[in-house]
């Protein structure tokens, strides 16, 4: 399980996974992402709460039966005692399980990569952050859109002042897959996402609204100070929101809006961010991820292409194939896994990565995302009033 880096061979990072068994979508995405740069070996898993299904799932992806576990508690305990036990676990379960699983593995001395949202409550998120610090462990959260090359270039442009003083940040993430009550069928993904016991207090706002929120803060590097939310459940009988309109005030008098919806027919995975300052504007759309539209004030718009000359170092570092070849969703996850692998190698040497060198989302980003959801729900429940963040 070696790979060549620089002048020496390095041991691949031993990865485990909880969740992601038969019929799961995001687990396979994480596995593909971890394989893309050949930095990890998937050694163990508790892929399903059903022991037989877990065993079948493990067999289908090459995990030995000896290291296929029926519970995450057994996995954490056993793997922490093995000489070649896993170093990091990827958590790809429904939201309500993120906290207990992450806590169990960190208490066993194992690093954590958690799908978003990190937890279903801010207090739980803060507990995980504190545990990671006291245990000298890494806690990463996969807000994958932050690892697209042109998003990294947009961040660099904002940071260098090419947009000037930021005034307006408009972000939307719209889908249509819950326009009808799929939760009343046997649709596994829909069923748990509209169940507050499994999804948390937010529906659409927690599922995709958090992506839009994190992206706006990541690119602008601004902290949100308050928000005002109007959440709706348009499908009769749905217990959680399926549409959200949210106004946001950022530090420095920058104003923003987020629209997230899963009941917008004609929208597949329509994530878009627009940023406007007193010197120019930027537009990026996830469905055309290799393009960034830059409009300097009083000049024609420019289309900046991923992989082309003149992009920032951070953008070029994440660009994998020549310009013109499609690149996007899986590669975004893989870029996070690669950056996480670099950090884990530093941990492996007995040191800690410098916070200034980390661009992948951490536990603090996870906490901010959960706090955003809680504030949006509180604002809506109190009559769409402004809530401090």
WOSUL-V500584 format. One record per helix or strand of 3 or more residues. SS is the DSSP state (h for helix, s for strand). FROM is the first residue (numbers start at 0). TO is the last residue. If there is no record, write none. Layout:
BEGIN
ss-><SS SS>
from-><FROM FROM>
to-><TO TO>
END
This chain:
BEGIN
ss-><s s s h s h h h s h s h s h h s h h h h s s h s s s h s s h h h h>
from-><1 7 12 25 39 50 64 71 87 94 110 121 138 143 148 165 181 187 195 203 223 242 250 254 269 279 285 290 300 312 328 354 362>
to-><4 10 18 35 45 59 66 80 91 106 113 134 140 146 159 173 183 192 198 219 231 249 252 260 276 284 287 295 304 317 347 356 380>
END
